[in-house]
Amino acid sequence: MREKDMVQKNKALGKINGKSVVYANIIFFIITMCFSPNVSRGGEAPLNVMAEEGENLLWGIAEHRDEILLKSDKEAKEPVPEGPIIVPMDTIIVNLSGSNLRRYLKARVVFEVRDAEVKGKLDTRTIQVKDRLISIFSSKTIDDVDSVEGRELLKREIKDSVDVVLGVEKAILQVYFEEFVVQ
């Protein structure tokens, strides 16, 4: 029974001693950085000074500092890839034409635009685009939107109409219906 107690005490002391060593290193690092006359406050980074003096407290990080900085600089300078951008619109609910206000269409349109410039134009002209969508949807009858062919024609009409609103030819690459409900 005594041996087990001794083993547990030694394990506990080992944990405490391990923590103490880590804390001591952190305190030493802070004191060195704040109060050492050898640490440059200007252009040279403290990690380089410590590495040159052989005080590598950061377990090898200081040795690879330049590689890490170069890698992060390359990642930061990589351009954002240009290409199609998805732009969702708000849900639109309209009464269908010729239904005596008994049938409605609920649709959520998503545009695939060719680049960030077109997205910016679409964002600034959201009201005009939404108005155009409402006009197009409300002019349709149940027969116009109740078939696959009808919805494809509707997408083409929306695409052409939004290109006109934006004043850019082929700005909209694709029109998607995220939601399309006829009641």
C-alpha positions as a Markdown table, in Angstrom:
| # | Residue | x | y | z |
|---|---|---|---|---|
| 1 | Met | 0.0 | 0.0 | 0.0 |
| 2 | Arg | 2.8 | 2.4 | 0.8 |
| 3 | Glu | 4.5 | 1.8 | -2.6 |
| 4 | Lys | 1.3 | 2.8 | -4.4 |
| 5 | Asp | 1.1 | 6.0 | -2.4 |
| 6 | Met | 4.7 | 6.9 | -3.1 |
| 7 | Val | 4.2 | 6.2 | -6.9 |
| 8 | Gln | 1.1 | 8.5 | -6.9 |
| 9 | Lys | 3.0 | 11.3 | -5.0 |
| 10 | Asn | 5.9 | 11.0 | -7.4 |
| 11 | Lys | 3.5 | 11.3 | -10.4 |
| 12 | Ala | 1.8 | 14.3 | -8.9 |
| 13 | Leu | 5.2 | 15.9 | -8.2 |
| 14 | Gly | 6.2 | 15.2 | -11.8 |
| 15 | Lys | 3.2 | 17.0 | -13.1 |
| 16 | Ile | 3.8 | 19.9 | -10.8 |
| 17 | Asn | 7.4 | 20.1 | -11.8 |
| 18 | Gly | 6.6 | 19.9 | -15.5 |
| 19 | Lys | 4.1 | 22.8 | -15.1 |
| 20 | Ser | 6.7 | 24.7 | -13.1 |
| 21 | Val | 9.3 | 24.3 | -15.8 |
| 22 | Val | 6.8 | 25.6 | -18.4 |
| 23 | Tyr | 5.8 | 28.6 | -16.2 |
| 24 | Ala | 9.4 | 29.4 | -15.4 |
| 25 | Asn | 10.3 | 29.4 | -19.2 |
| 26 | Ile | 7.3 | 31.7 | -19.9 |
| 27 | Ile | 8.3 | 34.1 | -17.1 |
| 28 | Phe | 11.9 | 34.1 | -18.2 |
| 29 | Phe | 10.9 | 34.8 | -21.8 |
| 30 | Ile | 8.7 | 37.8 | -20.7 |
| 31 | Ile | 11.4 | 39.2 | -18.5 |
| 32 | Thr | 14.0 | 38.8 | -21.2 |
| 33 | Met | 11.8 | 40.5 | -23.8 |
| 34 | Cys | 10.9 | 43.4 | -21.5 |
| 35 | Phe | 14.1 | 44.2 | -19.6 |
| 36 | Ser | 17.0 | 42.9 | -21.6 |
| 37 | Pro | 19.2 | 45.7 | -23.0 |
| 38 | Asn | 20.3 | 43.4 | -25.9 |
| 39 | Val | 16.7 | 43.3 | -27.3 |
| 40 | Ser | 16.3 | 45.8 | -30.1 |
| 41 | Arg | 13.1 | 47.9 | -29.9 |
| 42 | Gly | 13.4 | 49.0 | -33.5 |
| 43 | Gly | 13.7 | 47.1 | -36.7 |
| 44 | Glu | 15.1 | 43.8 | -35.5 |
| 45 | Ala | 12.6 | 41.3 | -34.1 |
| 46 | Pro | 13.2 | 39.9 | -30.6 |
| 47 | Leu | 13.0 | 36.3 | -31.9 |
| 48 | Asn | 16.0 | 36.9 | -34.2 |
| 49 | Val | 18.1 | 38.4 | -31.3 |
| 50 | Met | 17.3 | 35.5 | -29.0 |
| 51 | Ala | 18.1 | 33.0 | -31.8 |
| 52 | Glu | 21.5 | 34.7 | -32.4 |
| 53 | Glu | 22.3 | 34.6 | -28.7 |
| 54 | Gly | 21.5 | 30.9 | -28.5 |
| 55 | Glu | 18.5 | 31.5 | -26.1 |
| 56 | Asn | 16.0 | 29.4 | -28.1 |
| 57 | Leu | 13.1 | 29.3 | -25.7 |
| 58 | Leu | 10.5 | 28.7 | -28.3 |
| 59 | Trp | 11.8 | 25.2 | -29.2 |
| 60 | Gly | 12.9 | 25.8 | -32.7 |
| 61 | Ile | 10.3 | 28.4 | -33.9 |
| 62 | Ala | 12.9 | 31.2 | -33.9 |
| 63 | Glu | 15.1 | 29.1 | -36.3 |
| 64 | His | 12.3 | 28.9 | -38.8 |
| 65 | Arg | 10.9 | 32.4 | -38.4 |
| 66 | Asp | 12.0 | 33.6 | -41.8 |
| 67 | Glu | 10.5 | 30.5 | -43.6 |
| 68 | Ile | 7.2 | 31.0 | -41.7 |
| 69 | Leu | 7.1 | 34.7 | -42.5 |
| 70 | Leu | 7.8 | 34.1 | -46.2 |
| 71 | Lys | 5.1 | 31.4 | -46.4 |
| 72 | Ser | 2.5 | 33.7 | -44.8 |
| 73 | Asp | 3.5 | 36.5 | -47.1 |
| 74 | Lys | 3.0 | 34.3 | -50.2 |
| 75 | Glu | -0.4 | 33.2 | -48.9 |
| 76 | Ala | -1.4 | 36.8 | -48.2 |
| 77 | Lys | -0.4 | 37.9 | -51.7 |
| 78 | Glu | -2.2 | 35.2 | -53.6 |
| 79 | Pro | -5.0 | 36.8 | -55.6 |
| 80 | Val | -8.5 | 35.8 | -55.0 |
| 81 | Pro | -9.5 | 33.6 | -57.9 |
| 82 | Glu | -11.8 | 35.3 | -60.3 |
| 83 | Gly | -14.7 | 33.4 | -61.7 |
| 84 | Pro | -18.4 | 32.9 | -61.4 |
| 85 | Ile | -20.0 | 34.2 | -58.2 |
| 86 | Ile | -23.4 | 33.1 | -56.8 |
| 87 | Val | -25.8 | 35.9 | -55.7 |
| 88 | Pro | -29.1 | 34.9 | -54.0 |
| 89 | Met | -32.1 | 37.2 | -54.1 |
| 90 | Asp | -34.9 | 37.5 | -51.6 |
| 91 | Thr | -38.0 | 35.3 | -52.0 |
| 92 | Ile | -40.7 | 36.8 | -54.2 |
| 93 | Ile | -44.4 | 36.0 | -53.9 |
| 94 | Val | -46.8 | 37.2 | -56.7 |
| 95 | Asn | -50.3 | 36.4 | -58.0 |
| 96 | Leu | -50.2 | 34.7 | -61.3 |
| 97 | Ser | -51.9 | 36.3 | -64.3 |
| 98 | Gly | -55.4 | 35.1 | -65.1 |
| 99 | Ser | -56.0 | 33.4 | -61.8 |
| 100 | Asn | -58.4 | 35.9 | -60.3 |
| 101 | Leu | -55.9 | 36.3 | -57.4 |
| 102 | Arg | -56.4 | 32.6 | -56.4 |
| 103 | Arg | -53.1 | 31.3 | -57.6 |
| 104 | Tyr | -49.7 | 32.5 | -56.6 |
| 105 | Leu | -46.1 | 31.9 | -57.3 |
| 106 | Lys | -43.4 | 31.8 | -54.6 |
| 107 | Ala | -39.9 | 31.9 | -56.0 |
| 108 | Arg | -36.4 | 32.4 | -54.8 |
| 109 | Val | -34.0 | 33.3 | -57.6 |
| 110 | Val | -30.2 | 32.8 | -57.5 |
| 111 | Phe | -28.0 | 34.4 | -60.1 |
| 112 | Glu | -24.6 | 33.1 | -61.2 |
| 113 | Val | -22.7 | 36.2 | -62.3 |
| 114 | Arg | -19.4 | 36.3 | -64.2 |
| 115 | Asp | -17.3 | 38.4 | -61.8 |
| 116 | Ala | -17.1 | 40.6 | -58.8 |
| 117 | Glu | -17.8 | 43.7 | -60.8 |
| 118 | Val | -21.1 | 42.4 | -61.9 |
| 119 | Lys | -21.9 | 41.3 | -58.4 |
| 120 | Gly | -21.3 | 44.9 | -57.2 |
| 121 | Lys | -23.7 | 46.2 | -59.9 |
| 122 | Leu | -26.3 | 43.6 | -58.9 |
| 123 | Asp | -25.9 | 44.6 | -55.3 |
| 124 | Thr | -26.4 | 48.3 | -56.0 |
| 125 | Arg | -29.4 | 47.6 | -58.3 |
| 126 | Thr | -31.2 | 45.0 | -56.1 |
| 127 | Ile | -34.4 | 47.1 | -56.0 |
| 128 | Gln | -34.6 | 47.4 | -59.8 |
| 129 | Val | -33.8 | 43.7 | -60.3 |
| 130 | Lys | -36.4 | 42.6 | -57.8 |
| 131 | Asp | -39.0 | 44.9 | -59.5 |
| 132 | Arg | -38.2 | 43.3 | -62.8 |
| 133 | Leu | -38.6 | 39.8 | -61.3 |
| 134 | Ile | -42.0 | 40.8 | -59.9 |
| 135 | Ser | -43.1 | 42.1 | -63.3 |
| 136 | Ile | -42.0 | 39.0 | -65.1 |
| 137 | Phe | -43.5 | 36.6 | -62.6 |
| 138 | Ser | -46.8 | 38.4 | -62.3 |
| 139 | Ser | -47.2 | 38.4 | -66.1 |
| 140 | Lys | -47.1 | 34.6 | -66.3 |
| 141 | Thr | -50.1 | 32.2 | -66.2 |
| 142 | Ile | -50.2 | 28.9 | -64.4 |
| 143 | Asp | -49.6 | 27.2 | -67.8 |
| 144 | Asp | -46.5 | 29.3 | -68.4 |
| 145 | Val | -44.8 | 28.1 | -65.2 |
| 146 | Asp | -46.2 | 24.7 | -64.6 |
| 147 | Ser | -43.8 | 22.8 | -67.0 |
| 148 | Val | -40.1 | 22.2 | -67.2 |
| 149 | Glu | -40.0 | 24.0 | -70.6 |
| 150 | Gly | -41.9 | 26.9 | -69.2 |
| 151 | Arg | -39.5 | 27.3 | -66.3 |
| 152 | Glu | -36.5 | 27.2 | -68.7 |
| 153 | Leu | -38.1 | 29.9 | -70.8 |
| 154 | Leu | -38.7 | 31.9 | -67.7 |
| 155 | Lys | -35.1 | 31.6 | -66.7 |
| 156 | Arg | -34.0 | 32.8 | -70.1 |
| 157 | Glu | -36.3 | 35.8 | -69.9 |
| 158 | Ile | -35.1 | 36.7 | -66.4 |
| 159 | Lys | -31.4 | 36.4 | -67.5 |
| 160 | Asp | -32.0 | 38.7 | -70.5 |
| 161 | Ser | -34.0 | 41.2 | -68.5 |
| 162 | Val | -31.5 | 41.4 | -65.7 |
| 163 | Asp | -28.6 | 41.9 | -68.2 |
| 164 | Val | -30.6 | 45.0 | -69.5 |
| 165 | Val | -31.1 | 46.3 | -65.9 |
| 166 | Leu | -27.4 | 46.0 | -65.1 |
| 167 | Gly | -26.4 | 47.4 | -68.5 |
| 168 | Val | -23.9 | 44.6 | -69.1 |
| 169 | Glu | -24.2 | 42.1 | -71.8 |
| 170 | Lys | -23.9 | 38.4 | -70.6 |
| 171 | Ala | -23.5 | 39.6 | -67.0 |
| 172 | Ile | -25.7 | 36.8 | -65.7 |
| 173 | Leu | -24.3 | 33.4 | -66.6 |
| 174 | Gln | -27.1 | 31.3 | -65.1 |
| 175 | Val | -30.4 | 31.7 | -63.3 |
| 176 | Tyr | -31.4 | 29.1 | -60.7 |
| 177 | Phe | -34.6 | 28.7 | -58.8 |
| 178 | Glu | -33.7 | 27.8 | -55.2 |
| 179 | Glu | -37.4 | 27.8 | -54.4 |
| 180 | Phe | -40.3 | 27.6 | -56.9 |
| 181 | Val | -43.8 | 26.9 | -55.5 |
| 182 | Val | -47.1 | 27.4 | -57.4 |
| 183 | Gln | -50.3 | 27.3 | -55.3 |
